[in-house]
Structures are given as structure tokens and as C-alpha cells.
Amino acid sequence: MRPTMVYQSRIFNDKWIDHARMNSPETSWARAVIEMFDSSGQVYLSTLRLWFDRFPLSSKQKRGLHVRLESLRDDEHLGGANELAWWAFMLREGLKGVPLPPSTAPRPDFQLKPPVDCLVEVSTLNVSQQDKAKLETGAAVALDHAETIRRVLGKLTAEKLRQLKYAADHGKPSVLVFFDYTTWSGSCTLFFRTLAQFLLGNQLGFNSFPPELSAIVYLERRVLLDGRIALSRHRSAVYYNPLALYPLSVETFASLNQFRLQLVFVESRSTEQWILL
């Protein structure tokens, strides 16, 4: 009897590239990649392909991630790309962790091993639909950090609550990682300081969040002109919740800017501007 051969289509293969070239919207991430395919676009896809191949789940467990990465929709693609970017960040920073296999019940994306021993959910702040509509018509978009904070609140009180409760049910700290792709992200507006003031300043915004939340990690991710993926070292930060049911050890993510109660600020120890993943 001949052995059964299992064929798995490689991510971002020639068939996908032809499909993206014919069907990607003018303003989508895929259109930008295809237009720069012979240079930076190739680097970007190759990076994601390498990460995906090395991502420590089975082919079956990675099927949903495969679909999201190849989606021509920006929000779906970025959700998958950021999950891989967080995994690459953990490897680069020496954080020992593993992705949790997909489940029918909501649960976090990663578990960091002891001594950290926490659960991590990765999320994305995309351009709002209102801003997107304005940009598509050439209209100006006002800088509005309050709107971004409102959307952070929405994710924590609606979209991610069950993931946070999963961690608490297992007696572990829970970390929510935000990759920022809002309209003004990467424009040197220092939103990470505005978020610190809201969360840990006089109004103590952490009061508005469930106690299952142990910390927030805010990251500005960028695709550099040469197609490499990087995180801003000095415009990213971690915020420790002083009201957490299961507190996270301070300096768990010591390579990032850190904020604690009463706006105690510890600057990143690194002098590098970008974390190249």
C-alpha cells in the first residue's frame, strides 16, 4: 500500500501572489507589497513566511493563522502578523514562551514560562472606520488621543474580557499587548506618555478595567523602507496595574519603557531606536 502524501500549500505562494495582484484593494497592505514586490515587498513576505514556518504549532493548529495572514483585509492580516511579531519579540528578548493552540473557547494567545509565568493576549488598534473614510476622500484627520484611549477601553471591557478571565481562572497574571496602527501611530506624538497619564495619573484609568488585567504592553510596529519589521524601542511601553488580582513582577519586560503607580517611569535601558525583529 502506497503511503498517503500530505501536501501543504506554502504561505504566500505564487498562486496567492497572482490572486493579490488581481484582487487587492488600492489602499490595502497587499497592494503596497505587490507594488514593491521586487524589493521591500519580497523582504516583508519572506520574513512572515519564515516566522510562520518556525511558529511552534502544528500545521493544523496554524490553519487559521495562515488564513488571516493571507487575507487581503488589513485588520485580519495585521492581527496575524502581530501575533507572529510578538513571538519574534519574545525570542529576541529572551522571554521563554509558547503559543497556545486555538480553542473553541476564548483564551489568550501565549503563555510565558516561569519565572514570568503569565498569559498574553495580542491585539491590534487599527485605523478607525471614521478616519479611514476621511483618508480615502483626502480629508484631514484630527489628532485625537482621547478617541484612541476610548477604543482601548472598549477592547478591554468587551472584546478581551473572556481572555483575561481565562488567565485569572488559572491563577496567573494576564497581559494585554496592543500593536498601534491608528492614524497617528509612528508620528512622534508620544502617545505612550498620554496612555501612561490616563492609566496611572490622577484619574487612575486602571480603575475602569477588570482586575484580571495585570499589565498592558503598548507597541508601535513599523515596516521599514527595506521591508524589515521593527518595533519602536522608545515609543513603546509597559504599564503595570496596581489593582491587579494577580500582579505582574515589575521589570518583566525590562527592555521597554515602564510605568508604575504614581507615574513612576523607568526608561528603556537600551540606546537603540528600533527593535529589529
N, C-alpha and C positions, 0 to 999 in steps of 0.2 A: 504494500500500500504506500503510495507516494505521500510524503509529509505535506501538510497544509501550509501554504505560504501566506503570511500576513503582510500585506503591503500598506504602509502608512505614508500618505502624501506629505511631503516636506512643507513646512510652513513657508509662505511667501515664494512658492514655486513659480515657474514660468506661466502656468495657467492662471494663477492669481494675478500676476503682473499684467497679463493681457486683459483680464477682467477689470482691474483697477484703471488701466489706461482708457478703457472704453466707457466706464460707468461712474468713476469717482466725480463727485460734485466739484465745481471750480474752487470752492473755498475749503475743501476737506484736507486732512492730513495726507491722504493717499495721493491727491493731485500734486501736492508740494513734493512728495517723494518721487513720483513718476517724472515730474519735470526736471528733477535734479538727479535722475537715476544713475547717470554715468559718473557721478562724483559723490556728493554727500548723501544722496538718497540710498545709494548702494551700501554705504557705511552704516547708515541707520538701520536698514533692514537686516544687514549681516549681524549687527550687534544684538538685535532682538532675537534673531534666529539662533545665535549661539547661546544666549541666555535660556531660551525656550528648550533647546536640546538638553541643556545641563540641569534644568529645573527638576528637583528630585521628587517627581511624582511619576506614576505610570502613564503610558500613552493614553489609556482610557480615562484616567483621572485628569489629564490635561486637555481633554477634548473641548471642554467649554472655554478654557483659556485660549486655545487655538482659534476658536470661532471669534472670540472678542478681539483678538489681535488682528485678525484679517478683516474685521468689519470696516466698511467704508465710513461708518458714522464716527465722528470724533470722540464722543463720550464713551462709546463702547471700546474703541481701540485704546484710548488713553487709560481706561480702567485696567485693561490687561497689561499695557506697557508699564504702568506704575507699579503693579504688583511685582513684575519682574525687576523693576528698578529698585524697589525696596529690598528684594532678595539680594541683588547685586551690591547694594549698600551694606547690608549685613555682612556679606563676605568680605568686602573691602575693609570694614571697620573692625573685623574680628569678633563680631557678635554671632554666637552659635545659636542657630535656629533652624526650624524646618517648616515648610508649608503644610497646612492641614488639608487633607483630601476633601474635595467637595462633598457636601451632605445635603439631604433634603431639608434638614432643619438649619436655620441660620447659625453660623458660628464664625469666629474670627479666621483670618487668612493664615496667620503664622503663630507658632509657639517658640519663644526664646527659651533656651535651656538654662538650668542653674549655672551660675549663681543669680542670673537675672530672673528667670522663671516667671515670665509674663506672657500674655496673649496679645496679639497685634492685629488690628483691622486696618486695611489700607483703603482710602477713599480719595476721591478727586473733586476739587472745586472747579467746575468748568465755567466757561463764559456763560453768563445768564442769557436766557432767551430774549429778554428785553434788549440787552446790549448787542446780542448777535444780530437782531433785526435792524438796529440802528447802524451797525457797522456795514451791513450788506447794502444799505441805501446811501452810505457815505456820510451819515450824520455823526456828529460828535458825541462822545460818551463821557459823562462827568465822572470824576474820581469820587467814589462813594464807599469808603471803608465800612460804614455802618451797614450797608447792604451785604457786604461780604460776611461780616460778623453775624448778621441775621441768618444767612444761609448755613453758616457753621452751626448755629443753634438748631436750625431745622434738621440737619443731619443727625445731630446728637440726641434730639428729643423724639425723632420719628424714625428715620431710616436705620440707625445703627443701634437702637436700644437693645434689641434681642442679642446682638453680638456681645454687647457689654455684659448683659446678664449671664450669658454663657460662661464668661470668664469668672464672674462672681460665684456662680454655682459650683465652679471647680476650685474656689478659694484662691484665685490668682489675680494679680493686678492686670488691668486692661488698658491698652494703649491704642489711641486712635491716631493714625498717620494721615495727614492731609497733604496732597500734592496740589499746589495752587496753579490753576490755569485761567483765573479770572482776567478780565480785560486789562487791568493794570499790573498784573504779575510780571516781575522781572524789570519793572521800570524805575527801580531805585526809590520806590516810595516808602520803603522800610515798614511794610505792613506788619512784619513780625513784632515790631515795638507797639504798634496800635493794638494788636491782639493781646500782648502782654498786659497793657494798661487795662484792657477790658476784663481779662481773666483774673488778674491778681492785684489790680489797683483798688481804689476806694470802694467801687461798687462790687468787687469780687464776683465777676461773672461766673466763676465755677459754681456759685450758688444755684445757677439756672440749669445746671447739668446734673444728671443722675450720679449718685455717689459711687456707682460701679466704675466710673471713669477715673483711672489713676493718673493719666497724663495725656497730653496732646503733643504730637510732633508735627510741626509745620515745615513743609519743604517747598522751595522754589526749584523746579526742574527745568532745564533748558536743553534744547538740541543745538549744539554749537554749529558754526558755519561749516565745519568739516564733517558734520554728521554724527559726531560723538555725543553721547548723552552725559549730562553733568548736573550736579546739584550745587546751588549757591551755598558756600560754607557760611558766609556772613549775613545772609538774609533768610536763613533757616533757623529754627529754634525748637526747644522742648520746654513745655510748661507743666510743672508738677502740681497736681490737685491737692491742696492742703486738707480737703474734706473727703478724700477718697476712702472708701470702705477698705480697700487693700492698697495702701500706699506703695508707690514705686521708689526704689532706692535712688536717692539723689546722685546725679552723675552717671546714671545708667547709660545715657548717650552723651558721654563727656566730650565728644569731638564737635558737638553743636553748641550754639549759644543756649544758655539755660536760664530759666526764670523760676523763682520760688516765691513763697509768700512774702508780702510787703515789697514786691518787685525787686527782690534780691537778684542781681544779674551777674552771671558768670560767663564771660566771653569765651568763645571757642579758643582752644589752645593752639590751633593750627594757624599758620600765616597764609596758607593757600586760599585763593579766592574761590576756586571751583573744586568740587569733588568729582573727579573723572571716574565714571563707572565702567 
